[in-house]
Amino acid sequence: MSIEERVLEVFRDVFDDPNLQVTAETNASHVDDWDSFNHINLIVSLEEAFDVKFSTQEIGSMTCVGDLYTLLREKGATA
């Protein structure tokens, strides 16, 4: 399973939508219910799924899912 596929699974779980699709360009404005509360849930779920920790600066620098893919790869995450 690729990082992108695993991220998609986490998104679907957090947003409770088995049909949700995300791409590298997806951001909070593209996903219903992606508010600050669900953003925290998403970050925590991603940290658990990939066994990584994001710094406050890294979290603040993410503007789209593509940024997330990049950070995960930089951290050596595997799916």
C-alpha positions in Angstrom: 0.0 0.0 0.0 1.3 3.4 -0.9 1.5 6.5 1.4 -1.3 8.0 -0.7 -3.6 5.0 -0.2 -2.9 4.9 3.5 -3.6 8.6 3.8 -6.9 8.1 2.0 -7.9 5.4 4.4 -7.2 7.7 7.4 -9.2 10.5 5.7 -12.1 8.2 5.1 -12.0 7.0 8.7 -11.7 10.5 10.3 -14.4 12.0 8.1 -16.6 8.8 8.3 -17.0 8.8 4.5 -16.0 5.6 2.7 -16.4 7.3 -0.7 -14.2 10.3 0.1 -11.5 11.0 -2.5 -8.5 13.2 -1.9 -5.7 14.2 -4.2 -2.4 16.1 -3.7 -4.4 19.3 -4.3 -7.1 18.7 -1.8 -7.4 21.1 1.1 -9.8 21.8 3.9 -12.2 23.8 1.6 -12.7 20.7 -0.5 -13.9 18.4 2.3 -17.2 18.8 4.2 -16.7 18.9 7.9 -12.9 19.6 7.7 -13.0 22.1 10.6 -10.4 22.7 13.3 -11.7 19.8 15.5 -11.5 17.3 12.6 -8.1 18.8 11.6 -6.7 17.8 15.0 -8.3 14.4 14.7 -6.8 14.0 11.3 -3.3 14.9 12.4 -3.4 12.6 15.4 -4.8 9.7 13.3 -2.1 10.3 10.7 0.7 10.4 13.4 -0.6 7.1 14.7 -1.1 5.4 11.3 2.4 6.3 10.2 4.2 6.3 13.6 5.4 9.9 13.1 5.1 13.1 15.0 4.5 16.5 13.3 5.8 19.7 14.9 3.5 22.7 15.3 5.5 24.4 12.5 5.0 21.4 10.1 1.3 21.3 10.9 1.0 25.0 10.2 2.9 24.7 6.9 0.5 22.2 5.4 -1.8 23.8 2.9 -2.9 20.7 1.0 -2.7 17.0 1.1 0.4 17.1 -1.2 2.3 18.9 1.6 1.3 16.0 3.9 2.6 13.4 1.4 5.9 15.4 1.2 6.3 15.6 5.0 5.5 11.9 5.5 8.2 11.0 2.9 10.7 13.3 4.5 10.0 11.6 7.8 10.7 8.2 6.2 7.1 7.1 6.8 5.9 3.9 5.2 2.4 2.8 4.7 
